[in-house]
Amino acid sequence: MSMRESGEMYLETILVLSKKNNTVRAIDIVEYMGFSKPAVSRAMSKLRDAKMILTDKDGYIALTGTGREIAEKIYERHTLLTKWLMQLGVDEETASADACRMEHVISDETFAAIKKTCKI
């Protein structure tokens, strides 16, 4: 499934927040990402329509199987690329920011090769 970078970022954010707090609401995403409430609301609507997330009557957000799969893939890329860049001597803040951009565009083949050769 092909997804735009913004959708991937929202899914990854939901995953990260759910690991920290067990529950996620739109306001948590607003605060974490620094986006406006209307922007997050539109994004959640699109992710719901794409069957990437579920929301319950109380507004709690959960990843579907497909949504979780994409979120885990992006999160793994972010984590490994950040550590890899830091091993190369890049400071943590820059490494994380660069990994965030790279995680969305790197091919599966290139990521697999980096993962295979990394000592992480």
Helices and strands as residue ranges (DSSP letters): H 5-21, H 26-33, H 37-49, E 53-55, E 61-63, H 65-87, H 92-102, H 108-117
